[in-house]
Amino acid sequence: MDVQLNKQDIQARKITFVQEFLRLQNEDIISGLEKMLKKYKAELYESKLDPMTLEQFNREIDEALNDSKYNRVIKADELKSKFEKWRS
């Protein structure tokens, strides 16, 4: 039951925050909030990353070299072209 109340409390706080944000007229405050949100999101993302082990790093390099040796690669301009076709 406490989890449900907490979710409701968070939802109410978000609604209140958005309402306050929409009333803002000061560009500096808006820019500051944007920067703070971006910074905290990046920090949260980075805190959840697990570093690659040296063994995994070496395996990735070996695999990339092997792919290159056996021509299992795609040129950047070909990839860009394919991407543009997918977007169309």
Contact map, one row per residue, 1 for C-alpha under 8 A:
1111100000000000000000000000000000000000000000000000000000000000000000000000000000000000
1111110000000000000000000000000000000000000000000000000000000000000000000000000000000000
1111111000000000000000000000000000000000000000000000000000000000000000000000000000000000
1111111100000000000000000000000000000000000000000000000000000000000000000000000000000000
1111111110000000000000000000000000000000000000000000000000000000000000000000000000000000
0111111111000000000000000000000000000000000000000000000000000000000000000000000000000000
0011111111100000000000000000000000000000000000000000000000000000000000000000000000000000
0001111111110000000000000000000000000000000000000000000000000000000000000000000000000000
0000111111111000000000000000000000000000000000000000000000000000000000000000000000000000
0000011111111100000000000000000000000000000000000000000000000000000000000000000000000000
0000001111111110000000000000000000000000000000000000000000000000000000000000000000000000
0000000111111111000000000000000000000000000000000000000000000000000000000000000000000000
0000000011111111100000000000000000000000000000000000000000000000000000000000000000000000
0000000001111111110000000000000000000000000000000000000000000000000000000000000000000000
0000000000111111111000000000000000000000000000000000000000000000000000000000000000000000
0000000000011111111100000000000000000000000000000000000000000000000000000000000000000000
0000000000001111111110000000000000000000000000000000000000000000000000000000000000000000
0000000000000111111111000000000000000000000000000000000000000000000000000000000000000000
0000000000000011111111100000000000000000000000000000000000000000000000000000000000000000
0000000000000001111111110000000000000000000000000000000000000000000000000000000000000000
0000000000000000111111110000010000000000000000000000000000000000000000000000000000000000
0000000000000000011111110000000000000000000000000000000000000000000000000000000000000000
0000000000000000001111111000000000000000000000000000000000000000000000000000000000000000
0000000000000000000111111100110000000000000000000000000000000000000000000000000000000000
0000000000000000000000111110000000000000000000000000000000000000000000000000000000000000
0000000000000000000000011111110000000000000000000000000000000000000000000000000000000000
0000000000000000000000001111111000000000000000000000000000000000000000000000000000000000
0000000000000000000000000111111100000000000000000000000000000000000000000000000000000000
0000000000000000000000010111111110000000000000000000000000000000000000000000000000000000
0000000000000000000010010111111111000000000000000000000000000000000000000000000000000000
0000000000000000000000000011111111100000000000000000000000000000000000000000000000000000
0000000000000000000000000001111111110000000000000000000000000000000000000000000000000000
0000000000000000000000000000111111111000000000000000000000000000000000000000000000000000
0000000000000000000000000000011111111100000000000000000000000000000000000000000000000000
0000000000000000000000000000001111111110000000000000000000000000000000000000000000000000
0000000000000000000000000000000111111111000000000000000000000000000000000000000000000000
0000000000000000000000000000000011111111100000000000000000000000000000000000000000000000
0000000000000000000000000000000001111111110000000000000000000000000000000000000000000000
0000000000000000000000000000000000111111111000000000000000000000000000000000000000000000
0000000000000000000000000000000000011111111100000000000000000000000000000000000000000000
0000000000000000000000000000000000001111111110000000000000000000000000000000000000000000
0000000000000000000000000000000000000111111111000000000000000000000000000000000000000000
0000000000000000000000000000000000000011111111100000000000000000000000000000000000000000
0000000000000000000000000000000000000001111111110000000000000000000000000000000000000000
0000000000000000000000000000000000000000111111111000000000000000000000000000000000000000
0000000000000000000000000000000000000000011111111000000000000000000000000000000000000000
0000000000000000000000000000000000000000001111111000000000000000000000000000000000000000
0000000000000000000000000000000000000000000111111100000000000000000000000000000000000000
0000000000000000000000000000000000000000000011111110000000000000000000000000000000000000
0000000000000000000000000000000000000000000000011111000000000000000000000000000000000000
0000000000000000000000000000000000000000000000001111100000000000000000000000000000000000
0000000000000000000000000000000000000000000000000111110110000000000000000000000000000000
0000000000000000000000000000000000000000000000000011111110000000000000000000000000000000
0000000000000000000000000000000000000000000000000001111111000000000000000000000000000000
0000000000000000000000000000000000000000000000000000111111100000000000000000000000000000
0000000000000000000000000000000000000000000000000001111111110000000000000000000000000000
0000000000000000000000000000000000000000000000000001111111111000000000000000000000000000
0000000000000000000000000000000000000000000000000000011111111100000000000000000000000000
0000000000000000000000000000000000000000000000000000001111111110000000000000000000000000
0000000000000000000000000000000000000000000000000000000111111111000000000000000000000000
0000000000000000000000000000000000000000000000000000000011111111100000000000000000000000
0000000000000000000000000000000000000000000000000000000001111111110000000000000000000000
0000000000000000000000000000000000000000000000000000000000111111111000000000000000000000
0000000000000000000000000000000000000000000000000000000000011111111100000000000000000000
0000000000000000000000000000000000000000000000000000000000001111111110000000000000000000
0000000000000000000000000000000000000000000000000000000000000111111111000000000000000000
0000000000000000000000000000000000000000000000000000000000000011111111111000000000000000
0000000000000000000000000000000000000000000000000000000000000001111111111000000000000000
0000000000000000000000000000000000000000000000000000000000000000111111110000000000000000
0000000000000000000000000000000000000000000000000000000000000000011111110000000000000000
0000000000000000000000000000000000000000000000000000000000000000001111111000000000000000
0000000000000000000000000000000000000000000000000000000000000000001111111100000000000000
0000000000000000000000000000000000000000000000000000000000000000001100111110000000000000
0000000000000000000000000000000000000000000000000000000000000000000000011111011000000000
0000000000000000000000000000000000000000000000000000000000000000000000001111111000000000
0000000000000000000000000000000000000000000000000000000000000000000000000111111100000000
0000000000000000000000000000000000000000000000000000000000000000000000000011111110000000
0000000000000000000000000000000000000000000000000000000000000000000000000111111111000000
0000000000000000000000000000000000000000000000000000000000000000000000000111111111100000
0000000000000000000000000000000000000000000000000000000000000000000000000001111111110000
0000000000000000000000000000000000000000000000000000000000000000000000000000111111111000
0000000000000000000000000000000000000000000000000000000000000000000000000000011111111100
0000000000000000000000000000000000000000000000000000000000000000000000000000001111111110
0000000000000000000000000000000000000000000000000000000000000000000000000000000111111111
0000000000000000000000000000000000000000000000000000000000000000000000000000000011111111
0000000000000000000000000000000000000000000000000000000000000000000000000000000001111111
0000000000000000000000000000000000000000000000000000000000000000000000000000000000111111
0000000000000000000000000000000000000000000000000000000000000000000000000000000000011111
